[in-house]
Amino acid sequence: MYVCSCFGITEKQVKEHAEGGACTPRQIASVSKAGTDCGSCVRRIQGILGRGACPRRELLEQGDSAAVLAVDPELREAA
């Protein structure tokens, strides 16, 4: 089923990106453009992301922010 009609992004693709480490709608948008046009899919993306485990979120909850920076080049550049 399509999550983002504007760019033809499916729920399966969003889940695959989440498994690859994208934990927020903004991170999904950076890898797929989903949510960057009309924005009507952002809540749906949030719902999908909220259902699964997020490796980065788990690392942060464990207090391992260094590991999060190591796996996310975007965050490393911003730090």
N, C-alpha and C positions, 0 to 999 in steps of 0.2 A: 504494500500500500504506500502511496506517495505521502510524504510528510511535507515536502516543499514543492508546490506545483510550479513555481517560477523557474526553478532550476532542475526539476525532475529528480529530486533526492528522495530515496525511499527510506522507510523505517529501518530496513536491513542495513542500508548504508550508514545511517546515523549510529546504529548499534556497533557496526564494524569500526567506525571512527572512535567511538567511545572505548571499545576494547583496545584500540591503539593508543589510548591515553587522553583523548579529548573529553574533558569533564564538564565543560560549560557550553552553553549555546554559542558564545563568542568563539570558542575553540573549534566547535563544529563548523561555524561560518568560515573560519580561516582556512579550513581544509576542503570545504565543499560549496561555499557561498550560500548555503541554506540559511534563511532568515535575514539575508542582506537586501532583499528587494522590497517586497510589500510588508514583511514582518509577521504575517498572520500565522506562520508555523512555529514561531519562537516558543510559545507556550507548550505546544506539542513536543518539541524537542526537549524542553525542560522536563516534561513528564517522562519521556523515554530515558533521559539521563538519570532521573531520580529513582528509577526502578533498579538499576544495576549498581554493581560495585565500581568504584572509581579508584584505580591504583594511586593516583596523585592524592585524592582526598584521604585515602587510607594512610598514606605516608604522612600527610599533614597531621592527621589525628594522632599518629604515633609520635609526633613531635620531630619528625625527620625532614625538616624543610630543605636541608642540603641535598637529600636524595631527590626531592621534587625539582629543585633547580637543575640537577644533573640530567634528568630525563626530559626537561622542557627547555629547549633552546630559547624560546620566546621569553620566558621568565628570566632565564639566565642573562639575556641581553638587557632586560629592564632593571635588573638588580644592581 
